[in-house]
Amino acid sequence: MGLLNLFRHPSFSHGIHPAYHKGATEAVPIRRLPFPELLVVPLSQHIGKPAIPVVKKGEEVVRGQPIAEADGFVSVPLHAPATGRVRNIDLMPTARGPKAPAIVLEVFGGSTQGVRWSHPRDPASMSHRELIRAVQDTGLVGLGGAAFPSHVKLSIPDEHTVATLVVNGCECEPYLTCDHRVMLEYTDDLIRGVQFAMQATDSERAIIGVEDNKMDAIAAIQAKLPGDGSIEVKAVETKYPQGSEKMLIKSVLGKEVPSGSIPAQIGVVVNNVGTLAALGRLLPRGEGLIERVITVTGPGVARPGNYLVALGTPIGFLLEQMGCCEGGRNEFVLGGPMMGPAVSSLDTPITKGTSGLLVLDEPELEAQAPPPIWPCIKCARCVDACPMHLNPSQLGLLAAKRTYDLMAERYHLNDCFECGCCSYVCPSNIPLVQYFRIAKAINREQAA
């Protein structure tokens, strides 16, 4: 076993190895999806305060034009994903469940849909403050799923100094391959975006961490690296949840982020490859984020692949284009199966944080029908799987007793980032991660 470890790429302790199901899309080039007749653009597509509309019902807009402005620092603007007319500003379905305010845009079918609004910039000549403001003006957020405003993440607090930018190219969620294709097809944009992020954070070096099931992406990046050695790419073990920022920091740097701390406190900041590729493309052009690459796949999809999709595209339109099986019973997941939310409304739009659409058809759902929940047998599989080295079994027992405050105070509930490893390995089928989400939500309500 010791000899085998010599040939393994670096990783973190614990975690799981689920079936990855990436074969249907990992070799399929990115293709552009047609525009639907209507786009639904939610005002809140990011962590922080929702954007404020700057357009009115009936107003005509061109593709790329700002249609909502940021409401403060922890907020980002929105841009028109297509040339068209504002039909309404109304409450519309979201992936989270409750309806939320959104700009509904009628797309002009006769338009060429070229980007007609831009403000070219020279990032190299910008001051730090100008650069951060320019990043905010793009409306860019974390495209790995968290949707945290990128300019906020690149704004390092005065009390911290960042030496290393870690770039997440792991894409450890099953089924998803959009980041893989971005690394292969948008390599120049990625390298440029990494350099902009290094400039914004005053980082001395950057390390792009990529799981070792994507060696072609590693080769593509290596071929484009600058000769000064400031950026390197490193293979890490294929394991879930390797893409979590604390796990990736441990894998590529051997450092641990203390409980309750952020990476900047140990001199590190982490960004996703898709985010930085978008940064490298949008920032010099002075354009806004109006589309993104997503993976559309699953047993219920006739034409799986990676698609460049206008933000606000309803998932029902995607399903029509992909040849989703009609009739029967389907389940739709935005993102990957481990952490992505299931949605029930086909009017739910693609947003900035949507990395994929997974469609499970009736046979697949029957195979995955929820089994009965049994009492905890103290097997400790969840303890062995938890990448944060928590005790999910104990937390689950406390959740059953509704002692939510004790879970946070003594058992570090807030260190859990809801990766789902504990639920995945539990032989008693206890939905542990759902219990933890409820506990954290109740604690937040009580604190408020």
C-alpha positions as CSV (number, residue, x, y, z in Angstrom):
1,M,0.0,0.0,0.0
2,G,2.9,2.3,0.8
3,L,4.3,1.8,-2.7
4,L,0.9,2.6,-4.3
5,N,0.8,5.9,-2.4
6,L,3.9,7.0,-4.3
7,F,2.0,7.1,-7.5
8,R,-1.1,8.8,-6.2
9,H,-1.7,12.5,-6.8
10,P,-2.1,14.6,-3.6
11,S,-5.5,14.8,-1.9
12,F,-7.3,15.4,1.4
13,S,-8.3,12.8,3.9
14,H,-11.7,11.1,3.9
15,G,-14.2,11.8,1.1
16,I,-15.9,9.3,-1.2
17,H,-15.7,7.9,-4.8
18,P,-19.2,7.9,-6.3
19,A,-19.9,6.8,-9.9
20,Y,-19.0,9.8,-12.0
21,H,-21.1,9.3,-15.1
22,K,-19.1,11.9,-17.2
23,G,-18.6,9.8,-20.3
24,A,-21.7,11.1,-22.2
25,T,-20.5,14.7,-22.3
26,E,-16.8,15.0,-21.4
27,A,-15.7,14.7,-25.1
28,V,-18.6,16.7,-26.6
29,P,-17.5,20.3,-27.6
30,I,-19.4,23.3,-26.4
31,R,-22.4,24.2,-28.6
32,R,-24.5,27.3,-28.5
33,L,-28.2,26.9,-27.6
34,P,-30.8,28.9,-29.6
35,F,-32.6,31.7,-27.8
36,P,-36.1,31.1,-26.4
37,E,-39.0,33.5,-27.0
38,L,-38.9,34.6,-23.4
39,L,-36.1,35.0,-20.9
40,V,-36.7,35.2,-17.2
41,V,-33.8,37.1,-15.5
42,P,-34.1,37.0,-11.7
43,L,-32.9,40.1,-9.8
44,S,-31.2,37.8,-7.3
45,Q,-28.7,35.5,-8.9
46,H,-26.0,35.9,-6.4
47,I,-25.2,35.9,-2.7
48,G,-26.0,39.4,-1.3
49,K,-28.6,42.1,-2.1
50,P,-30.7,41.7,-5.3
51,A,-30.0,44.0,-8.2
52,I,-32.3,47.0,-8.7
53,P,-34.0,47.3,-12.2
54,V,-33.1,50.3,-14.3
55,V,-35.5,49.4,-17.1
56,K,-39.3,49.6,-17.3
57,K,-42.1,47.5,-18.8
58,G,-42.2,48.0,-22.6
59,E,-38.7,49.3,-22.9
60,E,-36.5,47.9,-25.7
61,V,-33.0,46.8,-24.8
62,V,-30.0,45.5,-26.7
63,R,-27.9,42.5,-25.9
64,G,-25.4,43.2,-23.2
65,Q,-27.1,46.4,-22.0
66,P,-27.3,46.9,-18.2
67,I,-30.9,46.2,-17.1
68,A,-30.3,46.2,-13.3
69,E,-27.7,47.9,-11.1
70,A,-25.9,46.6,-8.0
71,D,-27.5,47.5,-4.7
72,G,-24.3,48.1,-2.7
73,F,-20.9,46.4,-2.6
74,V,-22.2,42.8,-2.0
75,S,-24.3,42.9,-5.1
76,V,-23.8,42.8,-8.9
77,P,-25.6,44.3,-11.9
78,L,-27.5,42.4,-14.5
79,H,-27.2,42.7,-18.3
80,A,-29.7,41.9,-21.1
81,P,-29.0,38.3,-22.3
82,A,-30.6,39.1,-25.6
83,T,-31.9,42.0,-27.7
84,G,-35.6,42.4,-27.1
85,R,-38.4,44.2,-25.1
86,V,-39.1,44.1,-21.4
87,R,-42.5,42.4,-21.1
88,N,-42.8,42.7,-17.3
89,I,-41.0,42.8,-13.9
90,D,-42.8,40.2,-11.9
91,L,-42.6,37.4,-9.4
92,M,-41.3,34.2,-11.2
93,P,-40.3,30.7,-10.2
94,T,-36.8,30.1,-8.9
95,A,-34.7,27.0,-8.1
96,R,-35.0,27.7,-4.4
97,G,-38.8,27.3,-4.5
98,P,-40.5,30.6,-3.7
99,K,-41.1,33.0,-6.5
100,A,-38.8,36.0,-6.7
101,P,-38.7,39.3,-8.7
102,A,-37.4,38.9,-12.2
103,I,-37.2,40.8,-15.5
104,V,-39.2,39.0,-18.2
105,L,-37.7,39.8,-21.6
106,E,-39.3,39.1,-25.0
107,V,-36.5,38.1,-27.4
108,F,-36.6,39.7,-30.9
109,G,-36.4,36.7,-33.2
110,G,-35.2,38.7,-36.2
111,S,-32.2,40.1,-34.3
112,T,-28.6,38.9,-35.0
113,Q,-28.2,38.8,-31.2
114,G,-24.7,40.3,-31.4
115,V,-23.5,42.0,-28.2
116,R,-24.2,45.7,-28.8
117,W,-23.1,47.2,-25.5
118,S,-19.5,47.2,-24.3
119,H,-17.0,49.4,-22.6
120,P,-13.4,48.2,-23.5
121,R,-10.9,48.5,-20.8
122,D,-7.1,48.0,-20.2
123,P,-6.9,46.1,-16.9
124,A,-3.1,46.4,-16.8
125,S,-3.3,50.2,-16.4
126,M,-6.0,50.1,-13.7
127,S,-5.5,50.9,-10.0
128,H,-6.6,48.2,-7.6
129,R,-9.9,50.1,-6.8
130,E,-10.6,50.6,-10.5
131,L,-10.0,46.9,-11.2
132,I,-12.3,45.7,-8.5
133,R,-15.0,48.1,-9.7
134,A,-14.6,46.9,-13.3
135,V,-15.0,43.3,-12.1
136,Q,-18.2,44.3,-10.3
137,D,-19.5,46.0,-13.5
138,T,-19.2,42.7,-15.4
139,G,-21.8,41.2,-13.0
140,L,-19.5,38.2,-12.5
141,V,-20.2,35.8,-9.7
142,G,-18.7,32.4,-8.8
143,L,-19.8,30.1,-11.7
144,G,-19.0,26.9,-9.7
145,G,-22.4,27.1,-8.0
146,A,-21.9,29.3,-5.0
147,A,-22.7,32.5,-7.0
148,F,-20.6,34.7,-4.6
149,P,-19.8,38.1,-6.2
150,S,-16.4,37.8,-7.8
151,H,-15.3,41.4,-7.0
152,V,-16.0,40.8,-3.3
153,K,-13.9,37.6,-3.3
154,L,-11.0,39.4,-5.0
155,S,-11.2,42.2,-2.4
156,I,-8.8,41.0,0.2
157,P,-9.3,42.6,3.7
158,D,-6.5,45.0,4.8
159,E,-5.5,42.7,7.6
160,H,-4.7,39.8,5.3
161,T,-2.1,39.2,2.6
162,V,-2.7,36.7,-0.2
163,A,0.4,35.0,-1.6
164,T,-1.3,32.2,-3.6
165,L,-4.3,32.1,-5.9
166,V,-5.7,28.5,-6.0
167,V,-7.9,27.8,-9.1
168,N,-10.5,25.1,-8.9
169,G,-10.6,22.9,-12.0
170,C,-11.6,19.7,-10.2
171,E,-15.3,19.5,-11.1
172,C,-15.8,16.6,-8.7
173,E,-19.7,16.5,-8.9
174,P,-20.9,13.5,-10.9
175,Y,-22.3,14.1,-14.4
176,L,-20.9,17.7,-14.8
177,T,-18.3,18.4,-17.4
178,C,-18.8,22.1,-18.3
179,D,-15.6,23.2,-16.4
180,H,-13.6,20.4,-18.2
181,R,-14.7,21.7,-21.6
182,V,-14.0,25.3,-20.6
183,M,-10.4,24.3,-19.7
184,L,-10.0,22.6,-23.1
185,E,-11.7,25.2,-25.3
186,Y,-11.3,28.5,-23.4
187,T,-7.7,28.0,-22.2
188,D,-6.5,31.5,-23.3
189,D,-9.4,33.2,-21.5
190,L,-8.6,31.1,-18.4
191,I,-4.9,32.1,-18.3
192,R,-5.8,35.7,-18.8
193,G,-8.4,35.6,-16.1
194,V,-6.0,34.0,-13.7
195,Q,-3.5,36.9,-14.3
196,F,-6.3,39.4,-13.7
197,A,-7.2,37.7,-10.4
198,M,-3.5,37.7,-9.4
199,Q,-3.3,41.4,-10.1
200,A,-6.5,42.1,-8.1
201,T,-5.3,40.1,-5.1
202,D,-1.5,40.9,-5.3
203,S,-0.9,37.1,-5.4
204,E,2.7,36.0,-6.2
205,R,1.7,32.7,-7.8
206,A,-1.3,30.7,-8.9
207,I,-1.9,27.0,-8.8
208,I,-4.6,25.4,-11.0
209,G,-5.8,22.2,-9.4
210,V,-7.3,19.6,-11.7
211,E,-8.5,16.1,-10.9
212,D,-6.5,13.4,-12.5
213,N,-9.4,12.1,-14.6
214,K,-8.9,15.3,-16.8
215,M,-5.3,14.9,-17.9
216,D,-6.2,16.3,-21.3
217,A,-7.2,19.6,-19.6
218,I,-3.9,19.6,-17.7
219,A,-2.0,19.2,-20.9
220,A,-4.0,22.0,-22.6
221,I,-3.3,24.4,-19.7
222,Q,0.4,23.5,-19.5
223,A,0.8,24.3,-23.2
224,K,-0.4,27.9,-22.5
225,L,1.3,28.7,-19.2
226,P,3.5,31.9,-19.1
227,G,7.2,31.3,-19.1
228,D,7.8,33.1,-15.8
229,G,6.6,30.2,-13.7
230,S,4.0,32.4,-11.9
231,I,1.2,30.0,-12.8
232,E,1.3,26.2,-12.5
233,V,-1.2,23.4,-13.0
234,K,-1.2,20.4,-10.6
235,A,-3.0,17.1,-10.8
236,V,-4.9,16.0,-7.7
237,E,-6.7,12.7,-6.9
238,T,-10.2,12.2,-8.4
239,K,-12.3,12.2,-5.3
240,Y,-15.5,13.9,-4.0
241,P,-15.6,16.7,-2.7
242,Q,-12.1,17.6,-4.1
243,G,-13.6,20.9,-5.5
244,S,-14.4,22.3,-2.1
245,E,-12.0,25.2,-1.4
246,K,-10.8,23.9,1.9
247,M,-10.2,20.4,0.5
248,L,-8.4,21.8,-2.6
249,I,-6.2,24.0,-0.5
250,K,-5.2,20.9,1.5
251,S,-4.5,19.0,-1.7
252,V,-2.4,21.5,-3.6
253,L,-0.7,23.4,-0.7
254,G,-0.8,21.0,2.3
255,K,-2.4,23.7,4.4
256,E,-5.5,23.6,6.5
257,V,-8.0,26.4,6.9
258,P,-8.8,26.7,10.6
259,S,-12.4,26.1,11.7
260,G,-14.4,29.3,11.3
261,S,-11.8,31.0,9.2
262,I,-11.6,31.9,5.5
263,P,-8.7,31.0,3.1
264,A,-7.4,34.6,3.1
265,Q,-6.4,34.1,6.7
266,I,-3.8,31.6,5.6
267,G,-2.8,33.7,2.6
268,V,-4.9,32.0,-0.1
269,V,-7.9,32.8,-2.2
270,V,-9.8,30.3,-4.4
271,N,-11.7,30.8,-7.6
272,N,-13.3,28.4,-10.1
273,V,-11.9,27.9,-13.6
274,G,-15.2,28.9,-15.3
275,T,-15.3,32.1,-13.3
276,L,-11.8,33.1,-14.3
277,A,-12.3,32.1,-17.9
278,A,-15.3,34.5,-18.0
279,L,-13.2,37.2,-16.2
280,G,-10.5,36.8,-18.8
281,R,-13.0,37.2,-21.6
282,L,-15.3,39.9,-20.3
283,L,-13.0,42.3,-18.4
284,P,-10.9,43.6,-21.4
285,R,-14.1,43.9,-23.5
286,G,-16.0,45.7,-20.8
287,E,-19.0,43.4,-21.3
288,G,-21.4,41.9,-18.8
289,L,-22.1,38.3,-18.0
290,I,-25.1,37.3,-20.2
291,E,-24.5,33.6,-20.8
292,R,-22.6,30.6,-19.4
293,V,-21.7,27.0,-20.2
294,I,-23.8,24.3,-18.6
295,T,-23.9,20.5,-18.8
296,V,-27.2,19.0,-19.8
297,T,-27.2,15.3,-19.3
298,G,-28.8,12.3,-17.5
299,P,-30.7,9.2,-18.6
300,G,-33.6,11.3,-19.6
301,V,-31.7,13.4,-22.2
302,A,-31.5,12.3,-25.9
303,R,-28.7,14.8,-26.8
304,P,-26.5,15.3,-23.8
305,G,-23.7,17.8,-24.0
306,N,-22.2,21.1,-22.9
307,Y,-24.1,24.2,-24.1
308,L,-23.6,27.9,-24.1
309,V,-26.9,29.1,-22.7
310,A,-28.3,32.7,-22.4
311,L,-29.0,33.5,-18.7
312,G,-32.8,33.4,-18.1
313,T,-33.5,30.5,-20.4
314,P,-36.3,28.4,-18.9
315,I,-35.4,24.8,-18.3
316,G,-38.5,23.7,-20.3
317,F,-36.9,25.2,-23.4
318,L,-33.7,23.4,-22.8
319,L,-35.5,20.1,-22.4
320,E,-37.3,20.7,-25.8
321,Q,-33.9,21.3,-27.5
322,M,-32.2,18.3,-25.8
323,G,-34.9,15.8,-26.8
324,C,-36.0,15.1,-23.2
325,C,-38.2,12.0,-23.1
326,E,-41.9,12.9,-23.0
327,G,-44.4,11.3,-20.7
328,G,-43.6,9.2,-17.6
329,R,-42.0,10.7,-14.6
330,N,-38.9,12.9,-14.6
331,E,-36.8,14.7,-12.0
332,F,-34.8,17.8,-12.8
333,V,-31.7,18.8,-10.8
334,L,-29.9,22.1,-11.3
335,G,-26.3,21.3,-10.8
336,G,-24.9,17.9,-9.8
337,P,-26.7,15.1,-7.9
338,M,-24.7,15.5,-4.7
339,M,-25.5,19.2,-4.0
340,G,-27.8,20.5,-6.7
341,P,-31.5,21.3,-5.8
342,A,-34.3,19.5,-7.5
343,V,-36.9,21.8,-9.3
344,S,-40.5,21.1,-10.1
345,S,-41.4,24.1,-12.4
346,L,-40.3,24.0,-16.0
347,D,-40.4,27.8,-16.0
348,T,-37.4,27.9,-13.6
349,P,-34.6,29.8,-15.4
350,I,-30.9,29.1,-15.9
351,T,-29.0,31.6,-13.7
352,K,-25.4,32.6,-13.2
353,G,-24.8,29.9,-10.6
354,T,-26.3,27.0,-12.7
355,S,-23.6,24.6,-13.7
356,G,-25.8,21.9,-15.1
357,L,-29.2,20.4,-15.7
358,L,-29.5,16.7,-14.8
359,V,-32.6,14.8,-16.0
360,L,-33.5,11.5,-14.3
361,D,-36.2,9.5,-16.1
362,E,-38.7,7.1,-14.6
363,P,-36.5,3.9,-14.6
364,E,-33.7,5.8,-13.0
365,L,-36.1,7.3,-10.4
366,E,-37.5,3.8,-9.6
367,A,-33.9,2.5,-9.1
368,Q,-33.2,5.4,-6.8
369,A,-36.6,5.4,-4.9
370,P,-36.0,6.5,-1.3
371,P,-35.6,3.4,0.9
372,P,-36.9,3.3,4.5
373,I,-35.0,5.1,7.1
374,W,-33.6,2.9,9.9
375,P,-32.0,3.9,13.3
376,C,-28.3,4.7,13.4
377,I,-26.3,1.5,13.9
378,K,-23.1,3.4,15.0
379,C,-21.1,2.0,12.1
380,A,-19.1,5.3,11.8
381,R,-19.1,5.2,8.0
382,C,-20.2,8.8,8.0
383,V,-17.3,9.7,10.3
384,D,-14.8,8.1,7.9
385,A,-16.4,9.9,4.9
386,C,-16.8,13.4,6.3
387,P,-14.1,15.6,4.7
388,M,-14.4,18.2,7.6
389,H,-13.7,15.4,10.2
390,L,-17.0,16.1,11.9
391,N,-19.2,13.4,13.6
392,P,-22.3,13.3,11.4
393,S,-23.8,10.5,13.4
394,Q,-23.7,12.5,16.6
395,L,-25.0,15.6,14.8
396,G,-27.9,13.5,13.4
397,L,-28.9,12.3,16.9
398,L,-28.8,15.8,18.2
399,A,-30.9,17.0,15.3
400,A,-33.5,14.4,16.1
401,K,-33.7,15.8,19.6
402,R,-33.8,19.4,18.1
403,T,-30.9,20.6,20.2
404,Y,-29.7,22.8,17.3
405,D,-27.8,25.3,19.4
406,L,-25.7,22.5,20.9
407,M,-24.9,21.2,17.4
408,A,-23.3,24.5,16.5
409,E,-21.6,25.3,19.8
410,R,-20.0,21.9,20.6
411,Y,-20.1,19.9,17.4
412,H,-19.1,22.5,14.8
413,L,-22.3,22.3,12.7
414,N,-21.3,25.4,10.8
415,D,-18.2,23.8,9.4
416,C,-20.4,21.4,7.4
417,F,-20.7,22.6,3.8
418,E,-23.5,20.1,3.0
419,C,-21.4,18.0,0.5
420,G,-23.7,15.0,1.2
421,C,-20.9,12.4,1.8
422,C,-22.5,11.3,5.1
423,S,-25.9,10.7,3.5
424,Y,-24.3,8.9,0.6
425,V,-22.5,6.3,2.7
426,C,-25.2,5.8,5.5
427,P,-26.5,2.2,5.5
428,S,-29.5,3.3,7.5
429,N,-30.5,5.8,4.8
430,I,-30.6,8.6,7.2
431,P,-30.9,12.0,5.3
432,L,-28.2,13.6,7.5
433,V,-27.4,16.5,5.3
434,Q,-31.1,17.5,5.2
435,Y,-31.2,17.5,9.0
436,F,-28.1,19.7,9.0
437,R,-29.7,22.2,6.6
438,I,-32.8,22.5,8.8
439,A,-30.6,22.9,11.9
440,K,-28.6,25.7,10.4
441,A,-31.7,27.5,9.0
442,I,-33.3,27.4,12.5
443,N,-30.1,28.7,14.1
444,R,-30.0,31.6,11.6
445,E,-33.6,32.5,12.3
446,Q,-33.0,32.5,16.1
447,A,-29.9,34.6,15.7
448,A,-31.8,37.1,13.6
